[in-house]
């Protein structure tokens, strides 16, 4: 082993000597060649080139770096849209109320119309038409705007329709005559639906509106907002099918400008519908009432996306013989039967007991006084 180590050391030492000799020979030959060139040709080598880090002209400014590539955006260079419509912009006009104040927001106040695309401030609930710098989430509408809308609507509608004209419009909007239809679902009358209605009115005097789901529980509210926000007139109502007439003096070239919502905003946080204890009852009485309400036979079973226009009179009639009413909502979404319970609380009126097991249990209260069914708007098919 010692012999192998000695031989390796000798070989490495000889290699080092050989490399030194070669380097020294190269330097000698290079110096001799340069001296001969000077003697024969009077040649002087050029100065070495400057490195990339050195700046030959210190007075010359460095070039600014090239800006990074930015893809084109549809939001750049867009001017703010101005609308003269005299009402507050909301996502849904039938399923939201200015009388109920939210207790909080689920997201920052991002305008669903897009950043800097509308000259109205988004409060988290609506875009008010009067005060664009409002900072409160309470969307109370100015009472003067309703009077302004009424005057504009009277001007557009003109003289009332005769019975023959009304029947002619209803006949034109039948399924076998036209396919123009607006579908109104669980979100109710949304803001972008107004633009769809005006697009249909560009080619026809009337349009058919098909209503299904939760908004059909209060058809008066749907008809009121359709006429109030579009300045039209509902000339026919058959269950959930409406015929909306644009008016005698309507001019499609002077239709109002409606900015579109780019996405659906999150709903604000409202107070709880079901309290821990019912007003006027103890905790034990509340628990007993909830247990009893789930055992009561169901008044009716609601179908998904059905027509619920007859539910309120059914509940009022049931309260004449029973203090508790249970409505079977099996298969419906949770937010849908919660909205149904909130509408029944205001329309019947009644007290909500529980939403357990996809059931809506309501109580008529201690001092219940039956209300007469309100007459309709006088609109028939």
Secondary structure, DSSP 8 states (H G I E B T S, - for coil): -HHHHHHHHHHHHHHHHHHHHHHHHHHHHHHHHHHHHHHHH----------SSS-S-TTS-------------TTTT---B----SS-B-SBSSS--TTS--SB-SS----TT-TT-BSS-B-SS-B-SS-TT---S-----HHHHHHHHHHHHHHH-S---HHHHHHHHHHTSTTT---EEEE-TT-SBHHHHHHHHHHHTT-SEEEEEE-BGGGGGHHHHHHHHHHHH--EEEEEETTEEEEE--TT--GGG-------SS-----B---SS-SS-TT--HHHHHHHHHHHHHS-EEEE--TT-B-TTHHHHHHHHTTT-SEEEEE-TTS-HHHHHHHHHHHHHHTT-EEEE-GGGEEEEE--SS----------S---
